[in-house]
């Protein structure tokens, strides 16, 4: 559903998504005051939710804090710092993801099998046995990985042992279900499996979403979009042209060019303003939208769960709200900013890499 053009500053959020969903950080669950990556020219530091710089800009790139650690890049390599800005896991990896459930995926840069899993001390939980790896949904969940190109994708335990698969194509587990392709060329080979690897009964629908969210997944029937529950029952009859994941009890869907929110019964709860080209799932109570249908240039704003403008379109690019703030940018002057729910800038900077 995301039709936005990717931009350089969006990398700050790119690896916050592990698996296929936005993760909840330790700041959200522990009540710790959040810190936000912020660029000043070509260097990144961290600010608090009032815009005060708490960790001075000295990194080439940075990811948001998660479980009290943040991945940062220096001299082309990644490592982790704590909330004081101290390096606690050496900056030595080619790539690094945010921590989730006490572990993080890192890429060592080794030629054949560079990717593994470390804990918050930097010790290996799963040695670098993989070419690619996706995080588990739960602390004891299965990792989705690939060791050799010819093997396809499989689900592995933390010791690196194959438990399910391999599959021609697979997505990480969510709510005890995973979408896989078996590689059978005749007919539809798109399936849902449970954590035992059992193929769930086929339905006369096509899977549209890649994962379950709040107990539902988007499907298509006769080219129309609806939603199916974990048991394979149609929860929302297919009648829409586009739609995204459920979040905060609602999903943004589009019918004949008009966007709206629906609940899990399929009832329309709010109509979006006219002229919206796409809408993302709710995050922090607001939906990021593009309103370029009736404008000469693409602009982004935010709509609340009642379908009202919370922040009218004014930005050339933007990210969803996260812990009370959203990261936005303007091409002219290479301006970036963090804004609050009322659209007020609490921090502004310039990013030469926009």
TILOKE-836904 format. One line per field, with one value per residue: residue number from 1; residue in three letters; x, y, z of N, C-alpha, C in turn. Coordinates in steps of 0.1 Angstrom, whole numbers, plus 5000, padded with zeros to 4 digits. Layout:
num <- [NUM;...]
residu <- [ALA;...]
nu <- [X;...]
nv <- [Y;...]
nw <- [Z;...]
cau <- [X;...]
cav <- [Y;...]
caw <- [Z;...]
cu <- [X;...]
cv <- [Y;...]
cw <- [Z;...]
***
This chain:
num <- [1;2;3;4;5;6;7;8;9;10;11;12;13;14;15;16;17;18;19;20;21;22;23;24;25;26;27;28;29;30;31;32;33;34;35;36;37;38;39;40;41;42;43;44;45;46;47;48;49;50;51;52;53;54;55;56;57;58;59;60;61;62;63;64;65;66;67;68;69;70;71;72;73;74;75;76;77;78;79;80;81;82;83;84;85;86;87;88;89;90;91;92;93;94;95;96;97;98;99;100;101;102;103;104;105;106;107;108;109;110;111;112;113;114;115;116;117;118;119;120;121;122;123;124;125;126;127;128;129;130;131;132;133;134;135;136;137;138;139;140;141;142;143;144;145;146;147;148;149;150;151;152;153;154;155;156;157;158;159;160;161;162;163;164;165;166;167;168;169;170;171;172;173;174;175;176;177;178;179;180;181;182;183;184;185;186;187;188;189;190;191;192;193;194;195;196;197;198;199;200;201;202;203;204;205;206;207;208;209;210;211;212;213;214;215;216;217;218;219;220;221;222;223;224;225;226;227;228;229;230;231;232;233;234;235;236;237;238;239;240;241;242;243;244;245;246;247;248;249;250;251;252;253;254;255;256;257;258;259;260;261;262;263;264;265;266;267;268;269;270;271;272;273;274;275;276;277;278;279;280;281;282;283;284;285;286;287;288;289;290;291;292;293;294;295;296;297;298;299;300;301;302;303;304;305;306;307;308;309;310;311;312;313;314;315;316;317;318;319;320;321;322;323;324;325;326;327;328;329;330;331;332;333;334;335;336;337;338;339;340;341;342;343;344;345;346;347;348;349;350;351;352;353;354]
residu <- [UNK;UNK;UNK;UNK;UNK;UNK;UNK;UNK;UNK;UNK;UNK;UNK;UNK;UNK;UNK;UNK;UNK;UNK;UNK;UNK;UNK;UNK;UNK;UNK;UNK;UNK;UNK;UNK;UNK;UNK;UNK;UNK;UNK;UNK;UNK;UNK;UNK;UNK;UNK;UNK;UNK;UNK;UNK;UNK;UNK;UNK;UNK;UNK;UNK;UNK;UNK;UNK;UNK;UNK;UNK;UNK;UNK;UNK;UNK;UNK;UNK;UNK;UNK;UNK;UNK;UNK;UNK;UNK;UNK;UNK;UNK;UNK;UNK;UNK;UNK;UNK;UNK;UNK;UNK;UNK;UNK;UNK;UNK;UNK;UNK;UNK;UNK;UNK;UNK;UNK;UNK;UNK;UNK;UNK;UNK;UNK;UNK;UNK;UNK;UNK;UNK;UNK;UNK;UNK;UNK;UNK;UNK;UNK;UNK;UNK;UNK;UNK;UNK;UNK;UNK;UNK;UNK;UNK;UNK;UNK;UNK;UNK;UNK;UNK;UNK;UNK;UNK;UNK;UNK;UNK;UNK;UNK;UNK;UNK;UNK;UNK;UNK;UNK;UNK;UNK;UNK;UNK;UNK;UNK;UNK;UNK;UNK;UNK;UNK;UNK;UNK;UNK;UNK;UNK;UNK;UNK;UNK;UNK;UNK;UNK;UNK;UNK;UNK;UNK;UNK;UNK;UNK;UNK;UNK;UNK;UNK;UNK;UNK;UNK;UNK;UNK;UNK;UNK;UNK;UNK;UNK;UNK;UNK;UNK;UNK;UNK;UNK;UNK;UNK;UNK;UNK;UNK;UNK;UNK;UNK;UNK;UNK;UNK;UNK;UNK;UNK;UNK;UNK;UNK;UNK;UNK;UNK;UNK;UNK;UNK;UNK;UNK;UNK;UNK;UNK;UNK;UNK;UNK;UNK;UNK;UNK;UNK;UNK;UNK;UNK;UNK;UNK;UNK;UNK;UNK;UNK;UNK;UNK;UNK;UNK;UNK;UNK;UNK;UNK;UNK;UNK;UNK;UNK;UNK;UNK;UNK;UNK;UNK;UNK;UNK;UNK;UNK;UNK;UNK;UNK;UNK;UNK;UNK;UNK;UNK;UNK;UNK;UNK;UNK;UNK;UNK;UNK;UNK;UNK;UNK;UNK;UNK;UNK;UNK;UNK;UNK;UNK;UNK;UNK;UNK;UNK;UNK;UNK;UNK;UNK;UNK;UNK;UNK;UNK;UNK;UNK;UNK;UNK;UNK;UNK;UNK;UNK;UNK;UNK;UNK;UNK;UNK;UNK;UNK;UNK;UNK;UNK;UNK;UNK;UNK;UNK;UNK;UNK;UNK;UNK;UNK;UNK;UNK;UNK;UNK;UNK;UNK;UNK;UNK;UNK;UNK;UNK;UNK;UNK;UNK;UNK;UNK;UNK;UNK;UNK;UNK;UNK;UNK;UNK;UNK;UNK;UNK;UNK;UNK;UNK;UNK;UNK;UNK;UNK;UNK;UNK;UNK;UNK;UNK]
nu <- [5008;5021;5030;5050;5079;5110;5134;5166;5166;5148;5160;5165;5144;5142;5151;5138;5117;5114;5112;5080;5066;5060;5080;5076;5092;5116;5113;5087;5074;5086;5085;5106;5121;5118;5143;5155;5168;5187;5196;5224;5236;5259;5261;5249;5230;5213;5181;5159;5123;5116;5133;5158;5193;5208;5227;5255;5259;5277;5278;5276;5252;5221;5199;5166;5164;5160;5150;5168;5192;5209;5215;5243;5263;5296;5324;5318;5309;5288;5276;5266;5252;5246;5221;5236;5253;5275;5297;5287;5285;5309;5317;5316;5303;5289;5263;5234;5206;5178;5174;5153;5133;5155;5175;5195;5198;5227;5251;5281;5297;5312;5321;5303;5284;5272;5254;5241;5229;5229;5232;5224;5248;5266;5274;5274;5243;5231;5253;5270;5256;5240;5228;5207;5184;5156;5139;5125;5091;5084;5100;5108;5104;5105;5132;5134;5152;5179;5203;5217;5215;5202;5187;5164;5140;5138;5125;5141;5156;5171;5196;5203;5193;5174;5139;5114;5104;5126;5112;5099;5093;5089;5074;5080;5067;5036;5015;5012;5010;5022;5030;5036;5052;5052;5066;5055;5045;5022;4989;4977;5001;5003;5003;4991;5007;5008;5026;5036;5041;5020;5000;4974;4939;4929;4915;4890;4904;4928;4959;4966;4978;5009;5012;4995;4977;4966;4949;4939;4942;4948;4930;4922;4894;4879;4893;4888;4894;4894;4892;4906;4903;4922;4914;4907;4883;4862;4863;4858;4840;4852;4854;4867;4891;4917;4938;4951;4970;4955;4955;4955;4929;4916;4914;4928;4911;4904;4879;4868;4884;4882;4892;4888;4882;4877;4862;4868;4846;4840;4825;4822;4839;4849;4852;4877;4893;4887;4907;4929;4956;4969;4968;4984;4986;4972;4992;5004;4979;4974;4971;4994;4993;4992;4985;4983;4966;4949;4967;4995;5020;5035;5025;5026;5006;4987;4960;4934;4919;4892;4889;4895;4916;4946;4971;4976;4985;5018;5044;5073;5081;5076;5074;5056;5040;5058;5062;5051;5063;5070;5090;5099;5103;5115;5122;5132;5159;5168;5156;5149;5128;5114;5081;5053;5020;5004;5015;5035;5069;5094;5120;5145;5165;5192;5198;5222;5221;5196]
nv <- [4988;5011;5038;5056;5075;5061;5077;5090;5098;5082;5059;5058;5046;5022;4997;4994;4979;4946;4913;4915;4936;4967;4971;4971;4993;4992;5015;5022;5002;5002;5027;5044;5075;5084;5084;5100;5094;5119;5140;5161;5178;5157;5141;5121;5122;5120;5131;5142;5140;5167;5180;5184;5180;5151;5131;5138;5146;5124;5102;5082;5072;5062;5041;5039;5038;5007;4985;4997;5000;5013;5010;5021;5038;5040;5050;5033;5010;4991;4992;4992;5015;5027;5044;5065;5071;5056;5033;5000;4976;4965;4986;4971;4956;4949;4954;4961;4953;4966;4957;4931;4913;4907;4901;4907;4910;4907;4915;4902;4906;4886;4864;4842;4832;4855;4863;4865;4861;4882;4887;4911;4916;4913;4888;4858;4844;4829;4817;4832;4818;4822;4834;4852;4866;4867;4882;4865;4863;4860;4855;4828;4820;4810;4816;4831;4821;4818;4797;4786;4795;4776;4762;4775;4792;4787;4778;4783;4772;4788;4777;4774;4752;4736;4737;4739;4736;4735;4764;4776;4803;4825;4841;4858;4844;4854;4859;4831;4821;4817;4829;4810;4798;4769;4761;4746;4744;4741;4753;4772;4779;4791;4793;4792;4784;4767;4768;4742;4736;4726;4727;4750;4746;4751;4780;4796;4819;4846;4853;4885;4902;4900;4891;4882;4906;4919;4897;4893;4890;4904;4895;4885;4882;4875;4897;4917;4932;4919;4906;4879;4856;4841;4814;4809;4819;4842;4874;4901;4909;4906;4935;4958;4980;4986;4981;4981;4968;4959;4980;4993;4986;4993;4994;5010;5014;5014;5023;5027;5049;5063;5068;5051;5043;5010;4988;4956;4941;4950;4973;5007;5032;5058;5083;5093;5125;5141;5134;5119;5098;5075;5056;5049;5023;5030;5047;5055;5067;5081;5083;5081;5099;5103;5131;5136;5135;5157;5177;5195;5187;5160;5157;5152;5143;5139;5119;5116;5090;5094;5103;5129;5157;5158;5168;5188;5182;5190;5182;5170;5144;5119;5101;5075;5083;5078;5070;5095;5114;5124;5119;5141;5157;5183;5189;5213;5233;5212;5204;5188;5175;5169;5164;5172;5158;5179;5190;5208;5218;5203;5200;5209;5204;5200;5178;5166;5144;5140]
nw <- [5000;5003;4984;4983;4972;4978;5001;5011;5039;5051;5058;5085;5097;5084;5093;5116;5114;5119;5107;5096;5106;5124;5152;5188;5209;5237;5251;5248;5263;5288;5299;5297;5288;5254;5228;5198;5166;5149;5122;5115;5091;5077;5098;5125;5155;5187;5199;5225;5233;5233;5217;5225;5222;5232;5227;5211;5176;5158;5142;5112;5104;5120;5139;5155;5192;5207;5232;5249;5235;5206;5171;5154;5129;5119;5101;5080;5092;5116;5149;5184;5207;5241;5261;5271;5251;5249;5235;5234;5222;5199;5171;5142;5123;5091;5086;5106;5127;5147;5182;5193;5214;5230;5212;5182;5147;5128;5103;5093;5072;5061;5034;5025;5044;5061;5081;5114;5148;5176;5212;5238;5250;5229;5224;5204;5197;5177;5155;5126;5102;5080;5048;5047;5071;5092;5120;5148;5158;5185;5217;5218;5192;5157;5135;5103;5076;5052;5040;5018;4984;4967;4985;4992;5014;5049;5082;5113;5144;5173;5174;5149;5135;5110;5111;5099;5065;5036;5018;4987;4988;5016;5044;5076;5107;5121;5147;5150;5124;5091;5058;5030;5000;4982;4959;4940;4907;4894;4894;4923;4947;4970;5004;5039;5069;5101;5133;5134;5109;5094;5065;5062;5056;5022;5007;4986;4978;4972;4988;4999;5018;5036;5061;5092;5111;5141;5142;5116;5080;5048;5019;4985;4964;4934;4925;4944;4976;5008;5042;5061;5089;5116;5115;5090;5081;5064;5074;5068;5041;5007;4990;4984;4968;4975;5004;5037;5065;5097;5124;5157;5159;5135;5099;5070;5040;5005;4981;4950;4946;4969;5003;5035;5070;5083;5107;5124;5118;5093;5092;5082;5098;5096;5071;5049;5041;5009;4979;4987;4980;4990;5021;5051;5077;5110;5134;5165;5167;5144;5108;5082;5052;5017;4997;4969;4948;4941;4938;4925;4932;4951;4984;5020;5048;5079;5091;5115;5136;5133;5108;5102;5093;5110;5107;5081;5046;5040;5037;5018;5021;5046;5077;5095;5127;5158;5190;5197;5180;5146;5118;5093;5060;5038;5004;4994;5004;5018;5042;5073;5099;5132;5141;5163;5174;5167;5146;5150;5148;5167;5165;5142;5113;5089;5062;5043;5027;5016]
cau <- [5000;5030;5034;5059;5092;5120;5144;5177;5165;5139;5167;5165;5133;5141;5154;5130;5108;5120;5101;5072;5057;5067;5081;5074;5105;5116;5109;5072;5070;5092;5082;5118;5119;5123;5153;5152;5179;5185;5208;5229;5245;5261;5263;5236;5230;5200;5174;5147;5110;5115;5142;5171;5203;5213;5239;5260;5260;5291;5277;5272;5238;5216;5185;5160;5167;5151;5156;5179;5204;5207;5225;5249;5273;5308;5335;5312;5305;5277;5276;5255;5255;5236;5215;5245;5261;5287;5297;5286;5288;5318;5313;5324;5294;5286;5249;5228;5192;5174;5171;5139;5132;5168;5185;5195;5204;5239;5258;5295;5305;5319;5316;5293;5274;5276;5244;5237;5221;5237;5225;5227;5262;5274;5277;5266;5232;5231;5265;5267;5254;5230;5229;5197;5178;5145;5138;5113;5080;5084;5114;5111;5099;5114;5138;5132;5165;5184;5217;5222;5205;5195;5178;5152;5139;5133;5124;5152;5157;5183;5209;5206;5188;5162;5127;5103;5108;5126;5101;5103;5092;5083;5075;5081;5055;5029;5003;5012;5008;5032;5026;5047;5050;5058;5074;5047;5042;5008;4979;4981;5010;5004;4996;4994;5011;5009;5040;5040;5043;5008;4994;4961;4930;4929;4902;4890;4908;4942;4964;4971;4988;5020;5012;4984;4979;4954;4941;4933;4951;4941;4929;4914;4885;4874;4901;4884;4901;4887;4901;4904;4908;4932;4908;4904;4870;4861;4858;4854;4838;4860;4846;4875;4901;4930;4937;4963;4969;4947;4963;4947;4915;4910;4922;4925;4908;4900;4869;4865;4892;4880;4897;4880;4885;4867;4866;4870;4834;4838;4817;4829;4839;4852;4856;4889;4891;4888;4919;4940;4961;4970;4969;4991;4979;4973;5004;5002;4966;4973;4975;5002;4986;4996;4973;4987;4956;4944;4978;5005;5032;5032;5026;5021;5000;4982;4946;4932;4910;4879;4889;4898;4930;4953;4981;4973;4997;5028;5058;5076;5082;5073;5073;5045;5044;5064;5064;5047;5068;5071;5102;5094;5113;5112;5133;5139;5167;5171;5151;5142;5122;5105;5069;5044;5007;4997;5022;5045;5083;5101;5134;5147;5179;5195;5204;5228;5219;5183]
cav <- [5000;5023;5042;5067;5073;5060;5087;5086;5100;5072;5047;5058;5037;5010;4985;4993;4968;4933;4905;4923;4946;4976;4965;4980;4994;4991;5028;5021;4992;5004;5040;5052;5086;5080;5092;5099;5098;5132;5143;5175;5177;5143;5133;5117;5121;5117;5141;5138;5144;5181;5185;5187;5170;5143;5124;5147;5140;5119;5089;5083;5068;5057;5036;5043;5029;4996;4977;5005;5000;5018;5007;5033;5035;5049;5045;5023;4998;4993;4986;4996;5024;5028;5057;5076;5073;5048;5021;4988;4964;4971;4990;4962;4949;4955;4959;4957;4957;4969;4946;4926;4901;4905;4897;4915;4904;4915;4910;4903;4909;4874;4863;4832;4831;4866;4868;4857;4867;4884;4892;4925;4917;4912;4874;4851;4835;4821;4821;4836;4806;4825;4845;4862;4862;4876;4880;4858;4871;4859;4851;4814;4818;4805;4825;4828;4823;4811;4794;4784;4799;4764;4756;4782;4798;4778;4783;4777;4775;4797;4770;4773;4740;4737;4731;4738;4740;4749;4768;4784;4817;4825;4853;4854;4841;4864;4853;4817;4818;4822;4827;4803;4792;4756;4759;4738;4753;4739;4758;4781;4772;4801;4787;4796;4773;4770;4766;4728;4734;4721;4736;4752;4743;4761;4787;4801;4833;4848;4861;4898;4906;4891;4886;4886;4917;4919;4885;4894;4892;4909;4885;4890;4873;4882;4910;4926;4930;4917;4901;4866;4855;4830;4801;4808;4824;4855;4883;4912;4905;4913;4945;4971;4980;4985;4981;4977;4960;4964;4986;5000;4982;4998;4993;5019;5007;5023;5019;5036;5061;5070;5060;5051;5033;5000;4980;4942;4936;4955;4985;5019;5040;5071;5086;5102;5137;5138;5137;5111;5088;5063;5058;5038;5019;5039;5045;5066;5073;5089;5076;5089;5099;5112;5138;5142;5134;5170;5187;5194;5180;5151;5162;5142;5148;5129;5119;5109;5078;5099;5107;5144;5161;5162;5177;5189;5179;5201;5177;5163;5130;5117;5087;5074;5087;5068;5075;5109;5123;5119;5125;5147;5164;5191;5189;5227;5236;5199;5205;5177;5180;5161;5172;5165;5155;5191;5195;5217;5213;5204;5200;5211;5202;5198;5165;5168;5132;5139]
caw <- [5000;5004;4971;4984;4967;4989;5002;5020;5053;5056;5063;5099;5102;5076;5100;5128;5110;5119;5102;5087;5113;5133;5166;5200;5216;5252;5256;5249;5273;5302;5303;5296;5279;5241;5221;5184;5157;5142;5114;5114;5079;5074;5111;5132;5170;5192;5206;5233;5227;5233;5207;5230;5218;5243;5222;5200;5163;5154;5135;5098;5104;5133;5140;5168;5203;5210;5243;5254;5226;5193;5161;5148;5119;5119;5092;5072;5100;5125;5163;5193;5219;5251;5261;5274;5239;5250;5226;5242;5213;5190;5157;5134;5114;5078;5088;5119;5129;5160;5191;5195;5223;5235;5202;5170;5135;5123;5091;5096;5060;5056;5020;5022;5054;5070;5090;5126;5158;5189;5224;5242;5253;5217;5222;5194;5200;5165;5147;5112;5093;5070;5039;5050;5083;5097;5134;5153;5164;5199;5222;5215;5179;5147;5126;5089;5070;5040;5041;5005;4974;4962;4995;4995;5027;5059;5096;5120;5158;5176;5172;5134;5130;5102;5118;5089;5051;5030;5009;4975;4993;5029;5052;5090;5114;5128;5153;5148;5110;5081;5044;5022;4987;4982;4947;4931;4897;4889;4903;4933;4957;4981;5016;5052;5077;5115;5138;5132;5095;5087;5056;5066;5045;5011;5005;4972;4979;4970;4998;4995;5028;5038;5075;5101;5120;5149;5139;5102;5069;5036;5009;4974;4957;4922;4924;4954;4988;5021;5053;5066;5103;5118;5113;5076;5078;5058;5085;5060;5027;4997;4982;4983;4957;4982;5019;5045;5078;5108;5135;5166;5157;5123;5087;5059;5028;4994;4972;4939;4947;4982;5014;5047;5080;5087;5119;5121;5112;5080;5092;5080;5110;5092;5058;5048;5032;4995;4972;4992;4971;4998;5035;5059;5090;5122;5143;5174;5165;5132;5096;5073;5039;5005;4992;4957;4937;4937;4939;4914;4937;4962;4998;5030;5060;5088;5094;5128;5134;5129;5094;5101;5092;5122;5101;5066;5038;5038;5036;5006;5026;5060;5083;5105;5141;5166;5203;5199;5170;5133;5110;5080;5053;5026;4994;4993;5016;5025;5056;5080;5112;5140;5145;5172;5168;5162;5134;5154;5148;5179;5162;5127;5109;5075;5059;5030;5019;5011]
cu <- [5009;5035;5044;5072;5102;5130;5154;5174;5156;5147;5168;5154;5133;5143;5147;5120;5116;5109;5093;5063;5066;5068;5079;5087;5104;5111;5094;5067;5075;5090;5095;5115;5125;5134;5151;5165;5177;5198;5211;5239;5246;5263;5250;5239;5216;5194;5163;5134;5107;5125;5156;5181;5209;5225;5243;5262;5275;5290;5273;5257;5234;5202;5180;5164;5156;5158;5168;5192;5200;5218;5230;5260;5284;5319;5330;5308;5295;5281;5265;5260;5243;5230;5224;5254;5274;5286;5297;5288;5297;5313;5321;5316;5291;5271;5244;5214;5189;5172;5156;5140;5147;5179;5184;5202;5215;5245;5273;5303;5313;5313;5305;5282;5276;5267;5241;5230;5229;5227;5229;5241;5272;5278;5268;5255;5230;5243;5261;5267;5245;5234;5219;5190;5167;5142;5125;5103;5080;5097;5117;5106;5109;5119;5136;5146;5168;5199;5224;5211;5196;5185;5165;5152;5133;5132;5133;5151;5169;5196;5212;5201;5175;5150;5116;5109;5119;5114;5107;5103;5085;5084;5075;5067;5049;5016;5001;5009;5019;5027;5038;5042;5058;5067;5067;5042;5028;4998;4985;4989;5012;4996;4999;4997;5010;5023;5045;5043;5031;5003;4979;4951;4929;4915;4902;4893;4923;4947;4970;4981;4998;5021;4999;4987;4965;4944;4935;4944;4943;4942;4922;4906;4878;4880;4897;4890;4892;4897;4896;4910;4917;4927;4905;4890;4871;4855;4852;4852;4846;4851;4855;4886;4915;4928;4949;4961;4960;4958;4954;4932;4908;4920;4918;4922;4903;4889;4866;4872;4891;4884;4888;4886;4874;4872;4866;4857;4831;4830;4826;4828;4842;4856;4868;4885;4893;4903;4931;4943;4964;4971;4975;4983;4981;4986;5004;4989;4964;4978;4982;4995;4993;4984;4977;4977;4951;4955;4988;5018;5028;5035;5021;5016;4995;4967;4943;4922;4895;4878;4892;4913;4935;4964;4979;4986;5006;5042;5060;5078;5080;5072;5061;5050;5049;5068;5062;5053;5069;5083;5097;5105;5108;5124;5140;5146;5171;5168;5145;5137;5115;5093;5061;5030;4999;5004;5033;5059;5089;5116;5135;5162;5180;5202;5209;5226;5205;5182]
cv <- [5013;5026;5054;5064;5072;5072;5084;5088;5089;5060;5047;5048;5024;4997;4984;4982;4955;4923;4913;4933;4955;4971;4976;4980;4993;5004;5028;5013;4995;5018;5049;5063;5083;5090;5089;5102;5110;5136;5158;5174;5162;5135;5132;5117;5117;5129;5135;5143;5159;5188;5188;5176;5164;5135;5132;5139;5136;5106;5092;5080;5062;5051;5040;5033;5019;4987;4983;5005;5006;5014;5020;5029;5045;5042;5033;5010;5001;4986;4992;5005;5023;5042;5069;5079;5065;5036;5008;4975;4970;4974;4982;4955;4956;4961;4954;4961;4960;4956;4943;4913;4897;4901;4906;4908;4913;4908;4913;4908;4898;4871;4853;4832;4842;4869;4859;4866;4869;4888;4906;4927;4916;4897;4868;4842;4824;4825;4825;4824;4809;4835;4856;4857;4872;4872;4872;4867;4872;4854;4837;4810;4814;4817;4821;4831;4815;4809;4793;4788;4787;4758;4763;4788;4787;4785;4775;4781;4784;4790;4769;4760;4742;4730;4729;4743;4730;4751;4776;4799;4816;4838;4849;4852;4853;4858;4839;4812;4824;4819;4821;4800;4779;4753;4750;4747;4752;4744;4768;4774;4782;4796;4795;4783;4777;4767;4752;4726;4728;4732;4738;4750;4755;4767;4793;4816;4834;4857;4874;4903;4896;4885;4890;4898;4919;4908;4884;4895;4896;4897;4892;4878;4881;4896;4920;4922;4929;4912;4888;4864;4843;4816;4799;4813;4838;4864;4896;4909;4913;4923;4958;4969;4979;4985;4976;4969;4967;4969;4994;4998;4986;4994;5004;5012;5018;5016;5030;5050;5068;5062;5062;5042;5023;4993;4965;4935;4941;4968;4997;5028;5055;5072;5096;5114;5133;5141;5129;5100;5075;5066;5046;5035;5030;5036;5058;5074;5081;5080;5086;5088;5107;5118;5144;5141;5147;5181;5184;5186;5171;5158;5152;5149;5136;5130;5111;5097;5082;5104;5122;5146;5165;5171;5177;5187;5191;5196;5169;5148;5130;5103;5087;5079;5075;5075;5091;5119;5116;5127;5129;5154;5173;5191;5203;5230;5223;5199;5192;5182;5168;5170;5164;5163;5167;5197;5205;5211;5215;5203;5201;5209;5201;5185;5166;5155;5131;5138]
cw <- [5000;4990;4971;4977;4978;4989;5012;5035;5059;5061;5078;5105;5094;5083;5114;5126;5110;5116;5093;5094;5122;5147;5176;5207;5231;5258;5258;5260;5287;5307;5303;5286;5266;5236;5206;5176;5150;5135;5115;5103;5076;5086;5118;5147;5174;5200;5215;5227;5228;5224;5212;5226;5231;5239;5210;5187;5160;5146;5120;5095;5117;5131;5154;5179;5204;5221;5248;5247;5212;5184;5155;5139;5120;5110;5084;5079;5111;5139;5171;5204;5229;5252;5266;5262;5239;5241;5235;5235;5201;5176;5147;5123;5101;5079;5101;5120;5144;5169;5192;5203;5227;5225;5190;5159;5130;5111;5093;5084;5055;5042;5017;5031;5065;5081;5102;5136;5171;5200;5228;5247;5241;5215;5211;5201;5189;5157;5133;5103;5081;5060;5041;5062;5087;5111;5137;5159;5179;5204;5218;5201;5169;5139;5112;5082;5058;5042;5028;4995;4969;4972;4997;5009;5037;5073;5105;5135;5160;5175;5157;5128;5122;5109;5108;5075;5046;5021;4998;4979;5006;5035;5067;5096;5121;5134;5150;5134;5101;5067;5037;5009;4986;4970;4937;4920;4892;4899;4913;4944;4968;4993;5029;5060;5092;5120;5137;5117;5087;5078;5059;5054;5035;5011;4991;4972;4975;4982;4993;5005;5030;5053;5082;5110;5128;5145;5125;5092;5056;5026;4997;4968;4946;4922;4935;4967;5000;5031;5058;5080;5104;5115;5098;5072;5073;5069;5079;5046;5017;4988;4979;4972;4963;4997;5025;5057;5088;5118;5144;5163;5144;5111;5077;5046;5018;4985;4962;4941;4960;4993;5026;5057;5082;5100;5115;5117;5098;5080;5090;5092;5107;5078;5058;5040;5018;4990;4978;4982;4977;5012;5042;5071;5101;5129;5152;5172;5153;5120;5087;5059;5029;4999;4978;4945;4932;4938;4928;4919;4949;4976;5007;5042;5069;5091;5107;5125;5131;5115;5092;5100;5106;5118;5086;5058;5036;5036;5023;5009;5041;5064;5092;5119;5149;5179;5204;5188;5157;5126;5097;5073;5041;5017;4994;5006;5023;5040;5061;5094;5119;5144;5155;5166;5163;5150;5138;5154;5161;5177;5146;5125;5094;5073;5045;5021;5014;4996]
***
